[in-house]
């Protein structure tokens, strides 16, 4: 699953490089439900950030709607990465039970394909 999560999050624009790196590490640890539970200290060690910076990055990601935090007592929080297209600015017209991803990059490819088809037809 982490490959799917990493592929999904690589097109998300983040306010800082540290926030993007934190998101990538969360995606790397994600399971089949796009969730993971590394501690803030562990994230900081891997990202080369202080725990305070990690908390700031996680707060940014939560405010952006990219990550949902589930607090857990006595252990690290659980983080759910949102893989819905509307977080990335795409229009999600499909059933929510099927995960679809529309990014600026895939929109560009779709536009090129439509243009090519129109040129062939017309």
DSSP file (Angstrom, degrees, kcal/mol; ACC not computed):
  #  RESIDUE AA STRUCTURE BP1 BP2  ACC     N-H-->O    O-->H-N    N-H-->O    O-->H-N    TCO  KAPPA ALPHA  PHI   PSI    X-CA   Y-CA   Z-CA
    1    1 A X     >        0   0    0      0, 0.0     4,-2.5     0, 0.0     3,-0.3   0.000 360.0 360.0 360.0 -31.4    0.0    0.0    0.0
    2    2 A X  H  >  +     0   0    0     28,-0.4     4,-2.8     1,-0.3     5,-0.2   0.833 360.0  56.2 -60.7 -29.8    2.8    2.4    0.7
    3    3 A X  H  > S+     0   0    0      2,-0.2     4,-2.5     1,-0.2    -1,-0.3   0.923 108.8  46.8 -65.5 -42.6    3.6    2.6   -3.0
    4    4 A X  H  > S+     0   0    0     -3,-0.3     4,-2.1     2,-0.2    -2,-0.2   0.917 114.4  47.5 -63.7 -42.7    0.0    3.7   -3.8
    5    5 A X  H  X S+     0   0    0     -4,-2.5     4,-2.3    22,-0.2    -2,-0.2   0.916 112.1  48.9 -66.2 -42.7    0.1    6.2   -0.9
    6    6 A X  H  X S+     0   0    0     -4,-2.8     4,-1.4    21,-0.3    -2,-0.2   0.915 111.3  50.3 -63.2 -42.3    3.5    7.6   -2.1
    7    7 A X  H  < S+     0   0    0     -4,-2.5     4,-0.3     1,-0.2    -1,-0.2   0.890 112.5  48.3 -61.6 -39.0    2.2    7.9   -5.6
    8    8 A X  H >< S+     0   0    0     -4,-2.1     3,-0.6     1,-0.2    -2,-0.2   0.884 114.2  43.6 -69.7 -39.0   -0.9    9.7   -4.4
    9    9 A X  H >< S+     0   0    0     -4,-2.3     3,-1.4     1,-0.2    -1,-0.2   0.628  90.3  82.7 -86.8 -12.3    0.9   12.2   -2.2
   10   10 A X  T 3< S+     0   0    0     -4,-1.4    -1,-0.2     1,-0.3    -2,-0.1   0.747  93.2  48.9 -66.9 -19.6    3.8   13.2   -4.5
   11   11 A X  T <  S+     0   0    0     -3,-0.6     2,-0.4    -4,-0.3    -1,-0.3   0.460  84.5 110.5 -96.7  -1.1    1.6   15.7   -6.3
   12   12 A X    <   -     0   0    0     -3,-1.4     2,-0.4    -4,-0.1    76,-0.1  -0.591  67.4-132.3 -77.0 129.1    0.2   17.4   -3.2
   13   13 A X        -     0   0    0     -2,-0.4     2,-0.3    75,-0.0    -2,-0.1  -0.694  25.8-167.5 -82.4 129.5    1.5   20.9   -2.7
   14   14 A X        -     0   0    0     -2,-0.4     6,-0.1     1,-0.1    47,-0.0  -0.860  28.8-124.6-117.9 152.5    2.8   21.5    0.8
   15   15 A X  S    S+     0   0    0     -2,-0.3     2,-0.3     1,-0.1    -1,-0.1   0.788  93.0  19.4 -67.7 -27.4    3.7   24.9    2.4
   16   16 A X  S  > S-     0   0    0      1,-0.1     4,-1.9    41,-0.1     5,-0.1  -0.961  74.1-119.0-139.8 157.1    7.2   23.7    3.4
   17   17 A X  H  > S+     0   0    0     -2,-0.3     4,-2.6     1,-0.2     5,-0.2   0.856 115.5  57.4 -61.5 -34.0    9.7   21.1    2.3
   18   18 A X  H  > S+     0   0    0      2,-0.2     4,-2.3     1,-0.2    -1,-0.2   0.888 105.7  49.6 -64.4 -38.3    9.6   19.7    5.9
   19   19 A X  H  > S+     0   0    0      2,-0.2     4,-2.2     1,-0.2    -1,-0.2   0.907 111.1  49.3 -66.3 -41.8    5.8   19.2    5.6
   20   20 A X  H  X S+     0   0    0     -4,-1.9     4,-2.4     2,-0.2    -2,-0.2   0.916 111.4  49.0 -63.0 -43.7    6.3   17.4    2.3
   21   21 A X  H  X S+     0   0    0     -4,-2.6     4,-2.4     2,-0.2    -2,-0.2   0.910 110.1  51.1 -63.4 -42.4    9.0   15.2    3.7
   22   22 A X  H  X S+     0   0    0     -4,-2.3     4,-2.3     1,-0.2    -1,-0.2   0.905 110.2  50.2 -61.0 -41.6    6.8   14.3    6.7
   23   23 A X  H  X S+     0   0    0     -4,-2.2     4,-2.5     1,-0.2    -2,-0.2   0.909 109.5  50.9 -63.1 -43.1    3.9   13.5    4.4
   24   24 A X  H  X S+     0   0    0     -4,-2.4     4,-2.3     2,-0.2    -2,-0.2   0.902 110.0  49.5 -61.8 -41.7    6.2   11.2    2.3
   25   25 A X  H  X S+     0   0    0     -4,-2.4     4,-1.6     2,-0.2    -1,-0.2   0.913 110.8  49.7 -66.2 -41.1    7.4    9.4    5.4
   26   26 A X  H  X S+     0   0    0     -4,-2.3     4,-0.7     1,-0.2     3,-0.2   0.925 111.7  49.3 -60.5 -43.6    3.8    8.9    6.6
   27   27 A X  H >< S+     0   0    0     -4,-2.5     3,-0.6     1,-0.2   -21,-0.3   0.867 106.7  56.2 -63.8 -36.2    2.9    7.5    3.1
   28   28 A X  H 3< S+     0   0    0     -4,-2.3    -1,-0.2     1,-0.2    -2,-0.2   0.857 111.7  42.5 -64.2 -35.1    5.9    5.2    3.2
   29   29 A X  H 3< S+     0   0    0     -4,-1.6    -1,-0.2    -3,-0.2    -2,-0.2   0.518  89.2 124.1 -86.9  -6.2    4.6    3.7    6.5
   30   30 A X    <<  -     0   0    0     -4,-0.7   -28,-0.4    -3,-0.6     6,-0.2  -0.207  47.5-150.7 -62.7 143.2    1.0    3.5    5.3
   31   31 A X    >   -     0   0    0      4,-2.0     3,-2.0   -30,-0.2   -26,-0.1  -0.205  45.7 -71.7 -96.6-166.0   -0.9    0.2    5.4
   32   32 A X  T 3  S+     0   0    0      1,-0.3    -2,-0.1     2,-0.1    -1,-0.0   0.693 135.0  52.8 -66.4 -17.7   -3.7   -1.0    3.1
   33   33 A X  T 3  S-     0   0    0      2,-0.2    -1,-0.3     0, 0.0     3,-0.1   0.209 118.5-111.4 -98.0  14.3   -6.1    1.4    4.9
   34   34 A X  S <  S+     0   0    0     -3,-2.0    47,-3.3     1,-0.2     2,-0.3   0.849  79.4 124.4  58.8  37.5   -3.7    4.4    4.3
   35   35 A X  E     +A   80   0A   0     45,-0.2    -4,-2.0    -6,-0.1     2,-0.3  -0.913  31.3 166.4-126.0 155.1   -3.0    4.6    8.0
   36   36 A X  E     -A   79   0A   0     43,-2.1    43,-3.5    -2,-0.3    -6,-0.1  -0.956  24.0-149.7-155.6 169.0    0.2    4.4   10.1
   37   37 A X        +     0   0    0     -2,-0.3    39,-0.2    41,-0.2     2,-0.2  -0.220  29.8 155.2-145.4  51.4    1.3    5.2   13.6
   38   38 A X        -     0   0    0      1,-0.1    39,-0.2    41,-0.1    -2,-0.1  -0.524  46.4-111.1 -74.1 149.4    4.9    6.3   13.8
   39   39 A X     >  -     0   0    0     -2,-0.2     4,-2.5    37,-0.1     5,-0.2  -0.364  20.6-115.5 -75.2 160.6    5.7    8.5   16.9
   40   40 A X  H  > S+     0   0    0      1,-0.2     4,-2.5     2,-0.2     5,-0.1   0.873 118.7  53.7 -62.1 -37.1    6.6   12.1   16.5
   41   41 A X  H  > S+     0   0    0      2,-0.2     4,-2.2     1,-0.2    -1,-0.2   0.905 109.3  47.8 -64.6 -41.2   10.1   11.4   17.8
   42   42 A X  H  > S+     0   0    0      2,-0.2     4,-2.3     1,-0.2     5,-0.2   0.918 111.9  49.2 -65.9 -43.5   10.5    8.7   15.1
   43   43 A X  H  X S+     0   0    0     -4,-2.5     4,-2.8     1,-0.2     6,-0.2   0.916 111.3  50.8 -59.9 -42.8    9.3   11.0   12.4
   44   44 A X  H  X>S+     0   0    0     -4,-2.5     5,-2.2     1,-0.2     4,-1.5   0.898 109.2  50.4 -62.2 -41.5   11.7   13.6   13.6
   45   45 A X  H  <5S+     0   0    0     -4,-2.2    -1,-0.2     3,-0.2    -2,-0.2   0.921 115.1  42.4 -63.7 -44.7   14.6   11.2   13.6
   46   46 A X  H  <5S+     0   0    0     -4,-2.3    -2,-0.2     1,-0.2    -1,-0.2   0.898 120.6  41.3 -69.6 -41.1   13.9   10.1   10.1
   47   47 A X  H  <5S-     0   0    0     -4,-2.8    -1,-0.2    -5,-0.2    -2,-0.2   0.610 107.6-120.4 -83.6 -12.6   13.2   13.6    8.7
   48   48 A X  T  <5S+     0   0    0     -4,-1.5     2,-0.3     1,-0.3    -3,-0.2   0.857  71.9 125.8  73.6  35.0   16.0   15.3   10.6
   49   49 A X      < -     0   0    0     -5,-2.2    -1,-0.3    -6,-0.2     2,-0.1  -0.826  64.5-107.1-122.4 159.6   13.5   17.6   12.4
   50   50 A X     >  -     0   0    0     -2,-0.3     4,-2.3     1,-0.1     5,-0.2  -0.447  35.7-111.3 -77.0 161.1   12.7   18.4   16.0
   51   51 A X  H  > S+     0   0    0      1,-0.2     4,-2.4     2,-0.2     5,-0.1   0.836 120.6  56.7 -63.7 -30.4    9.5   17.0   17.5
   52   52 A X  H  > S+     0   0    0      2,-0.2     4,-2.0     1,-0.2    -1,-0.2   0.912 107.3  47.2 -65.7 -41.9    8.2   20.5   17.6
   53   53 A X  H  > S+     0   0    0      2,-0.2     4,-2.5     1,-0.2    -2,-0.2   0.895 110.9  52.6 -65.4 -39.1    8.7   20.9   13.8
   54   54 A X  H  X S+     0   0    0     -4,-2.3     4,-2.8     2,-0.2     5,-0.2   0.928 108.4  50.2 -61.7 -45.1    7.1   17.5   13.2
   55   55 A X  H  X S+     0   0    0     -4,-2.4     4,-2.3     1,-0.2    -1,-0.2   0.903 110.6  50.1 -58.9 -41.4    4.0   18.6   15.2
   56   56 A X  H  X S+     0   0    0     -4,-2.0     4,-2.3     2,-0.2    -2,-0.2   0.919 111.7  47.9 -63.1 -44.1    3.9   21.8   13.2
   57   57 A X  H  X S+     0   0    0     -4,-2.5     4,-2.5     2,-0.2    -2,-0.2   0.916 111.7  49.5 -63.5 -43.6    4.1   19.8    9.9
   58   58 A X  H  X S+     0   0    0     -4,-2.8     4,-2.3     1,-0.2    -1,-0.2   0.881 110.0  51.4 -63.9 -37.8    1.4   17.3   11.1
   59   59 A X  H  X S+     0   0    0     -4,-2.3     4,-2.6    -5,-0.2    -1,-0.2   0.917 109.8  50.0 -64.3 -43.2   -0.9   20.2   12.0
   60   60 A X  H  X S+     0   0    0     -4,-2.3     4,-2.1     1,-0.2    -2,-0.2   0.926 111.6  48.2 -59.5 -45.4   -0.4   21.8    8.6
   61   61 A X  H  X>S+     0   0    0     -4,-2.5     5,-2.0     1,-0.2     6,-1.3   0.877 112.0  49.2 -64.5 -37.8   -1.2   18.4    6.9
   62   62 A X  H ><5S+     0   0    0     -4,-2.3     3,-0.7     1,-0.2    -1,-0.2   0.913 110.8  49.4 -67.7 -42.0   -4.3   18.1    9.1
   63   63 A X  H 3<5S+     0   0    0     -4,-2.6    -2,-0.2     1,-0.2    -1,-0.2   0.835 108.3  54.4 -65.1 -32.9   -5.5   21.6    8.3
   64   64 A X  H 3<5S-     0   0    0     -4,-2.1    -1,-0.2    -5,-0.2    -2,-0.2   0.671 113.4-121.3 -72.9 -16.7   -5.0   20.9    4.6
   65   65 A X  T <<5S+     0   0    0     -3,-0.7    -3,-0.2    -4,-0.7    -2,-0.1   0.626  84.7 111.9  84.8  14.3   -7.2   17.9    4.9
   66   66 A X  S   <S+     0   0    0     -5,-2.0    16,-3.6     1,-0.2     2,-0.4   0.799  77.4  34.2 -88.0 -32.7   -4.5   15.5    3.7
   67   67 A X  E     -B   81   0A   0     -6,-1.3     2,-0.5    14,-0.2    -2,-0.3  -0.978  65.3-156.3-127.6 136.8   -4.0   13.7    7.0
   68   68 A X  E     -B   80   0A   0     12,-2.9    12,-2.9    -2,-0.4     2,-0.5  -0.959  16.3-147.5-110.6 129.5   -6.5   12.8    9.7
   69   69 A X  E     -B   79   0A   0     -2,-0.5     2,-0.7    10,-0.2    10,-0.2  -0.837   9.7-166.5-102.5 128.4   -5.1   12.3   13.1
   70   70 A X  E     -B   78   0A   0      8,-3.3     8,-2.5    -2,-0.5    -2,-0.0  -0.917  21.1-139.7-111.6 103.7   -6.7    9.8   15.5
   71   71 A X        -     0   0    0     -2,-0.7     2,-0.4     6,-0.2     6,-0.1  -0.349  18.4-166.6 -64.8 141.0   -5.3   10.5   19.0
   72   72 A X    >   -     0   0    0      3,-0.3     3,-0.8    -2,-0.0     2,-0.3  -0.995  20.0-119.5-130.3 136.9   -4.5    7.3   21.0
   73   73 A X  T 3  S+     0   0    0     -2,-0.4     3,-0.1     1,-0.2    -2,-0.0  -0.534  90.1   4.0 -78.0 136.3   -3.8    7.2   24.8
   74   74 A X  T 3  S+     0   0    0     -2,-0.3     2,-0.3     1,-0.2    -1,-0.2   0.493 124.8  51.8  76.6   3.5   -0.5    6.0   26.0
   75   75 A X  S <  S-     0   0    0     -3,-0.8    -3,-0.3     1,-0.0    -1,-0.2  -0.873  98.0 -57.4-153.9-176.6    1.0    5.5   22.5
   76   76 A X        -     0   0    0     -2,-0.3   -37,-0.1   -39,-0.2    -1,-0.0  -0.311  58.9-100.9 -71.5 156.4    1.6    7.3   19.3
   77   77 A X        -     0   0    0    -39,-0.2     2,-0.5    -6,-0.1    -6,-0.2  -0.255  31.0-120.4 -68.0 161.0   -1.3    8.8   17.3
   78   78 A X  E     - B   0  70A   0     -8,-2.5    -8,-3.3   -41,-0.1     2,-0.5  -0.924  25.3-155.1-105.5 133.2   -2.7    7.0   14.3
   79   79 A X  E     -AB  36  69A   0    -43,-3.5   -43,-2.1    -2,-0.5     2,-0.5  -0.922   5.4-162.7-113.7 129.9   -2.5    9.0   11.0
   80   80 A X  E     -AB  35  68A   0    -12,-2.9   -12,-2.9    -2,-0.5     2,-0.5  -0.954  13.4-144.0-111.7 122.9   -4.8    8.4    8.1
   81   81 A X  E     - B   0  67A   0    -47,-3.3     2,-0.6    -2,-0.5   -14,-0.2  -0.744  16.9-130.1 -87.6 128.5   -3.7    9.7    4.7
   82   82 A X        +     0   0    0    -16,-3.6   -48,-0.1    -2,-0.5    -1,-0.0  -0.683  25.8 179.4 -80.9 120.0   -6.6   11.1    2.6
   83   83 A X        +     0   0    0     -2,-0.6     2,-0.1     4,-0.0    -1,-0.1   0.223  37.4 126.4-104.9  13.1   -6.5    9.6   -0.9
   84   84 A X    >   -     0   0    0      1,-0.1     3,-0.9    15,-0.1     4,-0.5  -0.464  62.5-132.2 -72.9 144.2   -9.6   11.4   -2.2
   85   85 A X  G > >S+     0   0    0     15,-0.4     5,-1.8     1,-0.2     3,-1.4   0.821  99.0  68.2 -66.9 -33.1   -9.1   13.4   -5.4
   86   86 A X  G > 5S+     0   0    0      1,-0.3     3,-0.9     3,-0.2    -1,-0.2   0.735  91.1  62.9 -65.8 -19.5  -10.9   16.5   -4.1
   87   87 A X  G < 5S+     0   0    0     -3,-0.9    -1,-0.3     1,-0.2    -2,-0.2   0.825 104.4  48.7 -67.7 -30.9   -8.0   17.1   -1.6
   88   88 A X  G < 5S-     0   0    0     -3,-1.4    -1,-0.2    -4,-0.5    -2,-0.2   0.329 126.9 -98.8 -93.0   6.7   -5.7   17.5   -4.6
   89   89 A X  T < 5S+     0   0    0     -3,-0.9     2,-0.2     1,-0.3    -3,-0.2   0.495  83.1 126.9  92.7   3.1   -8.0   19.9   -6.5
   90   90 A X      < -     0   0    0     -5,-1.8     2,-0.6    12,-0.4    -1,-0.3  -0.593  65.8-110.7 -92.4 156.9   -9.6   17.3   -8.8
   91   91 A X        -     0   0    0     -2,-0.2     2,-0.9    -3,-0.1     3,-0.1  -0.773  26.6-153.6 -87.0 120.8  -13.3   16.8   -9.2
   92   92 A X        +     0   0    0     -2,-0.6     4,-0.1     1,-0.2    -8,-0.0  -0.821  29.9 157.0 -98.7 101.9  -14.3   13.4   -7.7
   93   93 A X        +     0   0    0     -2,-0.9    -1,-0.2     2,-0.1     2,-0.1   0.431  47.1  90.6-103.8  -1.3  -17.4   12.3   -9.6
   94   94 A X  S    S-     0   0    0      1,-0.1     2,-0.1    -3,-0.1     6,-0.1  -0.405  92.5 -74.9 -92.7 169.1  -17.0    8.6   -8.8
   95   95 A X    >   -     0   0    0      1,-0.1     3,-1.5    -2,-0.1    -1,-0.1  -0.388  38.6-132.2 -59.8 135.1  -18.2    6.4   -6.0
   96   96 A X  T 3  S+     0   0    0      1,-0.3    -1,-0.1    -2,-0.1     4,-0.1   0.707 102.2  70.0 -65.9 -20.2  -16.2    7.1   -2.8
   97   97 A X  T 3  S+     0   0    0      1,-0.1     2,-0.6     2,-0.1    -1,-0.3   0.736  93.7  63.6 -72.0 -19.1  -15.8    3.4   -2.3
   98   98 A X  S <  S-     0   0    0     -3,-1.5     2,-0.5     2,-0.0    -4,-0.1  -0.923  89.3-132.7-104.9 123.0  -13.5    3.3   -5.3
   99   99 A X        +     0   0    0     -2,-0.6     2,-0.4   -15,-0.1   -15,-0.1  -0.624  30.7 175.2 -79.6 122.5  -10.3    5.3   -4.8
  100  100 A X        -     0   0    0     -2,-0.5     2,-0.5   -17,-0.1   -15,-0.4  -0.927  16.1-153.1-122.5 151.8   -9.6    7.5   -7.8
  101  101 A X        +     0   0    0     -2,-0.4     2,-0.5   -17,-0.1   -17,-0.1  -0.968  12.4 178.7-131.2 118.8   -6.8   10.0   -8.0
  102  102 A X        +     0   0    0     -2,-0.5   -12,-0.4   -12,-0.1     2,-0.2  -0.971  14.7 170.1-117.9 116.4   -7.0   13.1  -10.2
  103  103 A X     >  -     0   0    0     -2,-0.5     4,-2.4   -14,-0.1     5,-0.2  -0.672  51.0-100.8-116.6 173.1   -3.9   15.3  -10.0
  104  104 A X  H  > S+     0   0    0     -2,-0.2     4,-1.9     1,-0.2     5,-0.1   0.885 124.7  52.3 -60.0 -37.3   -2.7   18.3  -12.0
  105  105 A X  H  > S+     0   0    0      2,-0.2     4,-2.0     1,-0.2    -1,-0.2   0.933 110.1  45.4 -66.1 -47.0   -0.4   15.9  -13.8
  106  106 A X  H  > S+     0   0    0      1,-0.2     4,-2.6     2,-0.2    -2,-0.2   0.852 111.0  54.3 -68.3 -32.2   -3.2   13.4  -14.8
  107  107 A X  H  X S+     0   0    0     -4,-2.4     4,-2.4     2,-0.2    -1,-0.2   0.902 107.3  51.4 -63.6 -39.6   -5.4   16.2  -15.9
  108  108 A X  H  X S+     0   0    0     -4,-1.9     4,-2.1     2,-0.2    -2,-0.2   0.912 111.4  46.6 -62.8 -43.7   -2.6   17.4  -18.2
  109  109 A X  H  X S+     0   0    0     -4,-2.0     4,-2.4     2,-0.2    -2,-0.2   0.919 112.0  50.3 -64.8 -44.4   -2.3   13.9  -19.7
  110  110 A X  H  X S+     0   0    0     -4,-2.6     4,-2.4     1,-0.2    -2,-0.2   0.892 109.7  51.2 -61.5 -39.6   -6.1   13.6  -20.1
  111  111 A X  H  X S+     0   0    0     -4,-2.4     4,-2.4     2,-0.2    -1,-0.2   0.904 109.8  49.8 -64.0 -42.3   -6.2   17.0  -21.8
  112  112 A X  H  X S+     0   0    0     -4,-2.1     4,-2.4     2,-0.2    -2,-0.2   0.910 110.9  49.7 -61.8 -43.5   -3.4   15.9  -24.2
  113  113 A X  H  X S+     0   0    0     -4,-2.4     4,-2.5     2,-0.2    -2,-0.2   0.916 111.4  48.3 -63.6 -43.6   -5.3   12.6  -25.0
  114  114 A X  H  X S+     0   0    0     -4,-2.4     4,-2.6     1,-0.2    -1,-0.2   0.914 111.4  50.7 -62.0 -42.1   -8.5   14.5  -25.7
  115  115 A X  H  X S+     0   0    0     -4,-2.4     4,-2.1     2,-0.2    -2,-0.2   0.913 111.3  48.0 -62.1 -43.0   -6.7   17.0  -27.9
  116  116 A X  H  X S+     0   0    0     -4,-2.4     4,-2.0     2,-0.2    -2,-0.2   0.902 112.2  49.0 -64.3 -41.8   -5.1   14.1  -29.9
  117  117 A X  H  X S+     0   0    0     -4,-2.5     4,-2.3     1,-0.2    -2,-0.2   0.901 110.7  50.6 -65.1 -40.1   -8.4   12.4  -30.3
  118  118 A X  H  X S+     0   0    0     -4,-2.6     4,-2.2     1,-0.2    -2,-0.2   0.884 109.5  50.9 -64.3 -38.6  -10.0   15.6  -31.5
  119  119 A X  H  < S+     0   0    0     -4,-2.1    -1,-0.2     2,-0.2    -2,-0.2   0.884 111.9  47.2 -65.8 -38.8   -7.3   16.1  -34.0
  120  120 A X  H  < S+     0   0    0     -4,-2.0    -2,-0.2     1,-0.2    -1,-0.2   0.885 116.5  43.8 -68.9 -39.2   -7.7   12.6  -35.3
  121  121 A X  H  <        0   0    0     -4,-2.3    -2,-0.2     1,-0.2    -1,-0.2   0.811 360.0 360.0 -75.8 -30.4  -11.5   12.9  -35.5
  122  122 A X     <        0   0    0     -4,-2.2    -2,-0.2    -5,-0.2    -1,-0.2   0.432 360.0 360.0-116.1 360.0  -11.5   16.4  -37.1
